Amino acid sequence: MMFTGLVREIATVGAFSGEVLTIKAKYKPSLGDSVAINGACLTVTNVMNDSFSVLLSSETLNCIAYENLKGNVHIEPAMRASDRLDGHFVQGHIDGVGTVKSLHYEKGALHMVIDMPLKLMPLMVPKGSVAIDGISLTINDVSSDAIRLTLIPHTLKETLLASYKVGRRVNVESDMLVRALHHMLNRGDKKSPTWEEVEHWMHLY
């Protein structure tokens, strides 16, 4: 499944048992559909009149900031082949959890610095893409252990990012093309990727 990293709705958590998550939303999926909730791709297991439920595996819970599955959350249905891509290709596979380090407003924009797991830093590219809690964003600066994002007023209006506080943990998904190239360049056989492999990934992107 693919997503665009554009929030389609800010929905509300109805209940969370630690395994089953119930979401109250205007969007009504079908049974078995994939929906990204705060960036994590989850499968719909039950559909009610004004809500739907998804099941979170122990693997998923170990990879995400599950404490944020309360109050309001970002949701995005899986992308259709006919959809316009305004963000970037997002898989809904969370690579790790970052932590909001600092917040600073300047001329209406919010500069957000996020401390990142060191294992993800090779995948963070200046002016490249990253998904934070399911939102497609551009990385402005990269340090040894953090990234800086600049969030424009439109993004702040359409998402929950304006409500984030220092210390909040966030779901991070790296750019899939950067991740694929990093894997090919660092694979165990030490062989450089062929131009055919690189072209293949570029076409997918």
C-alpha positions as CSV (number, residue, x, y, z in Angstrom):
1,M,0.0,0.0,0.0
2,M,1.1,3.6,-0.6
3,F,0.1,6.9,0.9
4,T,0.9,10.5,-0.1
5,G,1.8,11.9,3.4
6,L,-1.1,14.4,3.2
7,V,-3.6,14.3,6.1
8,R,-7.1,13.7,4.8
9,E,-8.8,14.1,8.2
10,I,-8.1,14.8,11.8
11,A,-10.1,12.0,13.5
12,T,-10.7,11.1,17.1
13,V,-9.7,8.0,19.1
14,G,-12.8,6.4,20.5
15,A,-11.0,3.6,22.4
16,F,-7.7,1.9,22.5
17,S,-7.2,-1.4,24.3
18,G,-3.5,-1.7,23.6
19,E,-4.4,-3.9,20.7
20,V,-7.6,-2.8,19.1
21,L,-7.9,0.9,18.2
22,T,-11.3,2.5,17.4
23,I,-11.3,5.7,15.4
24,K,-14.3,8.1,15.1
25,A,-14.1,9.7,11.6
26,K,-16.2,11.1,8.8
27,Y,-14.2,8.8,6.5
28,K,-15.8,5.4,6.2
29,P,-13.5,2.6,5.0
30,S,-14.4,-0.9,3.9
31,L,-13.4,-4.0,5.8
32,G,-9.8,-4.9,5.0
33,D,-8.8,-1.4,3.8
34,S,-5.5,0.1,4.7
35,V,-5.5,3.4,6.6
36,A,-2.5,5.3,7.9
37,I,-3.0,6.5,11.5
38,N,-0.3,8.9,12.6
39,G,1.6,7.5,9.7
40,A,1.3,3.8,10.6
41,C,-0.3,1.7,8.0
42,L,-3.1,-0.4,9.7
43,T,-5.8,-2.7,8.4
44,V,-9.5,-2.1,9.1
45,T,-11.0,-5.0,11.0
46,N,-14.4,-3.6,11.9
47,V,-16.6,-0.9,10.5
48,M,-19.4,0.8,12.5
49,N,-21.8,3.7,11.7
50,D,-19.5,6.5,12.6
51,S,-16.2,4.7,13.4
52,F,-13.9,1.9,12.5
53,S,-11.4,-0.3,14.2
54,V,-7.9,-1.5,13.4
55,L,-5.7,-4.1,15.0
56,L,-2.1,-3.3,16.2
57,S,0.4,-6.1,16.4
58,S,3.1,-6.3,19.0
59,E,5.6,-5.5,16.1
60,T,3.7,-2.3,15.3
61,L,3.5,-1.2,19.0
62,N,7.2,-1.7,19.3
63,C,7.9,0.6,16.4
64,I,5.5,3.6,17.0
65,A,4.8,6.3,19.5
66,Y,1.7,4.4,20.7
67,E,1.1,6.8,23.6
68,N,-0.2,9.4,21.1
69,L,-3.1,7.1,20.1
70,K,-5.5,9.3,22.2
71,G,-7.5,12.4,21.5
72,N,-7.0,13.5,17.9
73,V,-4.9,11.7,15.3
74,H,-4.0,12.1,11.6
75,I,-5.6,9.6,9.2
76,E,-5.1,9.0,5.5
77,P,-6.7,6.3,3.3
78,A,-4.4,4.3,1.1
79,M,-3.6,6.0,-2.2
80,R,-5.5,5.0,-5.4
81,A,-3.7,4.6,-8.7
82,S,-5.7,7.6,-10.0
83,D,-4.9,9.9,-7.1
84,R,-2.7,13.0,-7.6
85,L,0.5,12.8,-5.7
86,D,1.0,16.2,-3.9
87,G,3.3,14.9,-1.1
88,H,5.7,12.0,-1.6
89,F,5.4,8.2,-1.7
90,V,4.9,7.0,1.8
91,Q,4.5,3.3,2.7
92,G,3.2,3.7,6.3
93,H,6.1,1.6,7.6
94,I,7.5,3.5,10.6
95,D,11.3,3.3,10.7
96,G,11.6,4.7,14.3
97,V,10.5,7.2,16.8
98,G,11.9,10.7,17.1
99,T,11.5,13.3,19.9
100,V,10.6,17.0,19.5
101,K,13.7,18.9,20.8
102,S,12.8,22.5,20.1
103,L,10.0,24.7,18.7
104,H,10.5,28.3,17.4
105,Y,8.1,30.5,15.5
106,E,9.5,33.0,12.9
107,K,7.3,35.0,10.6
108,G,4.4,32.7,11.0
109,A,6.3,29.5,10.3
110,L,7.3,27.0,13.0
111,H,10.8,25.7,13.1
112,M,10.7,22.2,14.7
113,V,13.9,20.3,15.6
114,I,13.5,16.6,16.1
115,D,16.0,14.3,17.8
116,M,16.3,11.2,15.7
117,P,17.5,7.6,16.4
118,L,21.1,7.4,15.2
119,K,20.3,4.5,12.9
120,L,18.0,6.8,10.9
121,M,20.4,9.7,10.4
122,P,22.0,8.2,7.2
123,L,18.5,8.3,5.7
124,M,18.0,12.0,6.5
125,V,18.9,14.2,3.5
126,P,18.9,18.0,3.5
127,K,16.0,19.2,1.3
128,G,14.9,15.6,1.1
129,S,11.5,14.2,2.3
130,V,10.5,12.6,5.6
131,A,7.1,11.7,7.0
132,I,6.4,12.8,10.6
133,D,3.3,11.2,12.1
134,G,2.1,10.6,8.5
135,I,2.8,14.1,7.2
136,S,5.0,14.6,4.2
137,L,7.6,17.3,5.1
138,T,10.9,18.7,3.7
139,I,14.0,18.4,5.8
140,N,15.7,21.8,6.0
141,D,18.8,21.0,8.0
142,V,20.5,17.8,9.2
143,S,22.9,17.6,12.2
144,S,24.6,14.6,13.7
145,D,21.5,13.5,15.6
146,A,18.6,15.7,14.6
147,I,16.7,17.3,11.7
148,R,15.1,20.7,11.4
149,L,11.7,21.2,9.7
150,T,10.0,24.5,8.8
151,L,6.3,24.2,9.0
152,I,4.3,26.8,7.0
153,P,0.9,28.2,8.3
154,H,-1.1,26.0,5.9
155,T,0.5,22.8,7.3
156,L,0.0,24.0,10.8
157,K,-3.7,24.6,10.1
158,E,-4.4,21.3,8.4
159,T,-2.5,19.1,10.9
160,L,-2.0,18.7,14.6
161,L,1.6,19.8,14.5
162,A,0.9,23.3,16.0
163,S,-0.2,21.5,19.2
164,Y,3.0,19.5,19.6
165,K,5.2,20.2,22.7
166,V,8.9,19.7,23.4
167,G,9.4,16.1,24.4
168,R,6.6,14.6,22.3
169,R,7.6,11.4,20.5
170,V,6.7,11.2,16.9
171,N,6.6,8.5,14.2
172,V,9.3,8.8,11.6
173,E,9.3,7.2,8.1
174,S,12.3,7.9,5.9
175,D,12.1,8.5,2.2
176,M,11.7,5.1,0.5
177,L,14.1,6.0,-2.4
178,V,16.8,7.0,0.0
179,R,16.2,3.9,2.1
180,A,16.4,1.6,-0.9
181,L,19.6,3.2,-2.2
182,H,21.2,3.1,1.3
183,H,20.4,-0.6,1.5
184,M,21.9,-1.3,-1.9
185,L,25.0,0.6,-1.1
186,N,25.5,-1.1,2.3
187,R,24.4,-4.6,1.6
188,G,26.5,-7.5,2.8
189,D,27.9,-8.5,-0.6
190,K,29.5,-5.0,-0.9
191,K,28.6,-4.9,-4.6
192,S,27.7,-1.5,-5.9
193,P,24.2,-1.2,-7.3
194,T,23.9,-1.4,-11.1
195,W,22.5,1.5,-13.1
196,E,19.6,-0.8,-13.9
197,E,18.8,-1.2,-10.2
198,V,19.1,2.6,-9.6
199,E,16.9,3.3,-12.6
200,H,14.3,0.8,-11.4
201,W,14.0,2.6,-8.0
202,M,13.9,6.0,-9.7
203,H,11.0,4.9,-11.9
204,L,9.2,3.5,-8.9
205,Y,9.6,6.9,-7.2
